[in-house]
């Protein structure tokens, strides 16, 4: 996908999800999309927070859609603090993703780096 096609996809997803109606949602999406488009860093960690009903899942779904449209859904890893939130975004709980001890197993550094 060329840069122009990628920028067009970003605008289309932005419009499809009506993110222009909420400045903070639009900003969170644009930060992620521009990082993806311009590869400014090897990895980006983004924390989206807000009260219930503020549109966190909506923004995440827009980001997931962008990555799918661009053929790169495997480049995105989603995590949430609770099981309910993880289900809503089709992601993992923070504990499951980082192998936080819940029993006798201890996460190995190599396992975390592989993620």
C-alpha positions as a Markdown table, in Angstrom:
| # | Residue | x | y | z |
|---|---|---|---|---|
| 1 | Unk | 0.0 | 0.0 | 0.0 |
| 2 | Unk | 1.4 | 3.4 | -1.0 |
| 3 | Unk | 1.6 | 6.3 | 1.4 |
| 4 | Unk | -1.2 | 8.1 | -0.5 |
| 5 | Unk | -3.4 | 5.0 | -0.3 |
| 6 | Unk | -2.6 | 4.7 | 3.4 |
| 7 | Unk | -3.5 | 8.3 | 4.1 |
| 8 | Unk | -6.7 | 7.9 | 2.1 |
| 9 | Unk | -7.6 | 4.8 | 4.2 |
| 10 | Unk | -7.0 | 6.8 | 7.4 |
| 11 | Unk | -9.4 | 9.5 | 6.2 |
| 12 | Unk | -12.0 | 6.9 | 5.2 |
| 13 | Unk | -11.9 | 5.1 | 8.5 |
| 14 | Unk | -12.0 | 8.4 | 10.4 |
| 15 | Unk | -15.2 | 9.3 | 8.4 |
| 16 | Unk | -16.8 | 5.9 | 8.7 |
| 17 | Unk | -16.5 | 6.0 | 12.5 |
| 18 | Unk | -17.6 | 9.7 | 12.6 |
| 19 | Unk | -14.6 | 10.5 | 14.8 |
| 20 | Unk | -14.8 | 14.2 | 13.7 |
| 21 | Unk | -17.7 | 14.5 | 16.2 |
| 22 | Unk | -15.3 | 14.1 | 19.2 |
| 23 | Unk | -12.0 | 15.9 | 19.3 |
| 24 | Unk | -10.4 | 13.5 | 21.8 |
| 25 | Unk | -11.4 | 10.4 | 19.9 |
| 26 | Unk | -10.2 | 11.9 | 16.6 |
| 27 | Unk | -6.8 | 12.8 | 18.3 |
| 28 | Unk | -6.3 | 9.3 | 19.7 |
| 29 | Unk | -7.1 | 7.8 | 16.3 |
| 30 | Unk | -4.9 | 10.2 | 14.4 |
| 31 | Unk | -1.9 | 9.7 | 16.7 |
| 32 | Unk | -2.1 | 5.9 | 16.1 |
| 33 | Unk | -2.8 | 6.2 | 12.4 |
| 34 | Unk | 0.1 | 8.7 | 11.8 |
| 35 | Unk | 2.5 | 6.5 | 13.7 |
| 36 | Unk | 1.4 | 3.5 | 11.6 |
| 37 | Unk | 1.6 | 5.5 | 8.3 |
| 38 | Unk | 5.0 | 7.2 | 9.0 |
| 39 | Unk | 6.7 | 4.5 | 11.2 |
| 40 | Unk | 8.2 | 7.1 | 13.5 |
| 41 | Unk | 9.1 | 4.4 | 16.1 |
| 42 | Unk | 9.6 | 0.7 | 16.1 |
| 43 | Unk | 6.8 | 0.2 | 18.6 |
| 44 | Unk | 4.1 | 2.4 | 20.0 |
| 45 | Unk | 2.3 | 1.9 | 23.3 |
| 46 | Unk | -1.0 | 3.8 | 23.6 |
| 47 | Unk | -3.1 | 4.0 | 26.7 |
| 48 | Unk | -6.7 | 5.1 | 26.1 |
| 49 | Unk | -8.7 | 6.0 | 29.2 |
| 50 | Unk | -12.0 | 7.7 | 30.0 |
| 51 | Unk | -15.2 | 7.2 | 31.9 |
| 52 | Unk | -17.7 | 4.5 | 30.9 |
| 53 | Unk | -19.4 | 5.5 | 27.7 |
| 54 | Unk | -16.8 | 7.9 | 26.5 |
| 55 | Unk | -16.0 | 6.0 | 23.4 |
| 56 | Unk | -12.8 | 4.1 | 24.2 |
| 57 | Unk | -14.0 | 0.9 | 22.5 |
| 58 | Unk | -15.2 | 2.9 | 19.5 |
| 59 | Unk | -11.8 | 4.4 | 18.9 |
| 60 | Unk | -10.1 | 1.0 | 19.3 |
| 61 | Unk | -12.5 | -0.5 | 16.8 |
| 62 | Unk | -11.6 | 2.3 | 14.3 |
| 63 | Unk | -7.9 | 1.6 | 14.8 |
| 64 | Unk | -8.5 | -2.2 | 14.3 |
| 65 | Unk | -10.4 | -1.4 | 11.2 |
| 66 | Unk | -7.6 | 0.7 | 9.8 |
| 67 | Unk | -5.1 | -2.1 | 10.4 |
| 68 | Unk | -7.4 | -4.7 | 8.8 |
| 69 | Unk | -8.0 | -2.5 | 5.7 |
| 70 | Unk | -4.2 | -2.1 | 5.3 |
| 71 | Unk | -3.7 | -5.8 | 5.6 |
| 72 | Unk | -1.7 | -5.6 | 8.9 |
| 73 | Unk | -4.0 | -6.8 | 11.7 |
| 74 | Unk | -1.2 | -8.9 | 13.1 |
| 75 | Unk | 0.8 | -5.7 | 13.9 |
| 76 | Unk | -1.8 | -4.7 | 16.5 |
| 77 | Unk | -2.0 | -6.2 | 20.0 |
| 78 | Unk | -4.9 | -5.1 | 22.3 |
| 79 | Unk | -5.0 | -5.3 | 26.0 |
| 80 | Unk | -7.5 | -4.2 | 28.7 |
| 81 | Unk | -7.5 | -4.3 | 32.5 |
| 82 | Unk | -10.6 | -6.4 | 33.0 |
| 83 | Unk | -12.0 | -9.4 | 31.2 |
| 84 | Unk | -15.2 | -7.5 | 30.2 |
| 85 | Unk | -13.2 | -4.7 | 28.6 |
| 86 | Unk | -10.9 | -7.3 | 26.9 |
| 87 | Unk | -13.9 | -9.0 | 25.4 |
| 88 | Unk | -15.4 | -5.7 | 24.1 |
| 89 | Unk | -12.2 | -5.0 | 22.1 |
| 90 | Unk | -11.4 | -8.6 | 21.2 |
| 91 | Unk | -8.1 | -8.3 | 23.1 |
| 92 | Unk | -6.4 | -9.8 | 26.1 |
| 93 | Unk | -6.4 | -8.9 | 29.8 |
| 94 | Unk | -3.2 | -7.2 | 30.9 |
| 95 | Unk | -2.5 | -10.2 | 33.2 |
| 96 | Unk | -2.9 | -12.8 | 30.4 |
| 97 | Unk | -0.9 | -10.8 | 27.9 |
| 98 | Unk | 2.1 | -10.2 | 30.3 |
| 99 | Unk | 2.0 | -13.6 | 32.0 |
| 100 | Unk | 1.5 | -12.1 | 35.4 |
| 101 | Unk | 1.7 | -14.8 | 38.0 |
| 102 | Unk | -1.6 | -16.3 | 38.8 |
| 103 | Unk | -0.2 | -19.5 | 40.0 |
| 104 | Unk | 3.2 | -21.2 | 40.0 |
| 105 | Unk | 4.4 | -20.2 | 36.5 |
| 106 | Unk | 6.7 | -17.2 | 36.2 |
| 107 | Unk | 7.0 | -15.2 | 32.9 |
| 108 | Unk | 10.3 | -15.5 | 31.1 |
| 109 | Unk | 11.9 | -12.4 | 29.7 |
| 110 | Unk | 12.1 | -14.1 | 26.3 |
| 111 | Unk | 8.4 | -14.8 | 26.3 |
| 112 | Unk | 7.5 | -11.2 | 27.0 |
| 113 | Unk | 10.0 | -10.0 | 24.3 |
| 114 | Unk | 8.4 | -12.3 | 21.8 |
| 115 | Unk | 5.0 | -10.6 | 22.2 |
